[in-house]
Amino acid sequence: VAKDLGLQLPALRDRGIRVVSEGRTQYFALHGKTGHLVTAERIDREQLCERVQQCVLRCELIVEGEM
């Protein structure tokens, strides 16, 4: 994520970047030391998308301040 946004790792912490998923469970997080998008919770496809063939989890990356 840091590389895609063109930011250095310290800037990730300074800008208050956070990952927000739909619903109560936050499945993704931003790793503070690497800037990588990682899974924060176990993702159980059968539970989330039991009746849907194509399973999609959406999340948003929120960056405070100007880009």
N, C-alpha and C positions, 0 to 999 in steps of 0.2 A: 504494500500500500504506500509506504514511504517513497519507494522508487517511482510508482505510478503518478504520485502527486508532485514529484520533484522536490521533496522535503528531506532534510537530514533527520536522523533519529531524534535528536534533542527537540526539534521543532514539533514532533508528534506530541510529546508530553506538554510542551508549552502552549500548544493551540487547543488543547482539550478535545482531541479527536476521540470519537466514540462510535461504536457500532450498535445499531438499533434494529432488532428483528420484530416482525409482526407477532402479536400475541404476548403471553406472559413470559414464556421461556426464551432466553437469549441464547441462541445456538452458536453465535460467533463472537469473537473478541479480537482485539488487536494486541499482538505480543509486543510488550513495551521495549524489549531489548533488540528485537530484530525488525519490527515494523511489519511482520507478516500477519495475514488474516488467518486465524486458527479457530478450530471448533472449541467452544466453551462448555458444551453439554453433549452427552451421547445423543446421536441422531438415529432414531428408530423409524426407518422408512415405513414398515408395516403399520405402525401406530399412527404416523402422521398422514399417510396417503393410502390407506387401506383400499379404497375404492377407485383410485385414480392411477392410471398407467404411468403418466408423466408426473413426477413429483418435483416440485420447485419450492425452495425456501428463499424468500426474499429478505434482504436486509438493506439498511441505509447506513452510509458513513457520514457522520455529521462532523464538520470542521468549523470551529469557531474562528472568527476573524476573517479578514479578506484573503482571497487567493490570488 
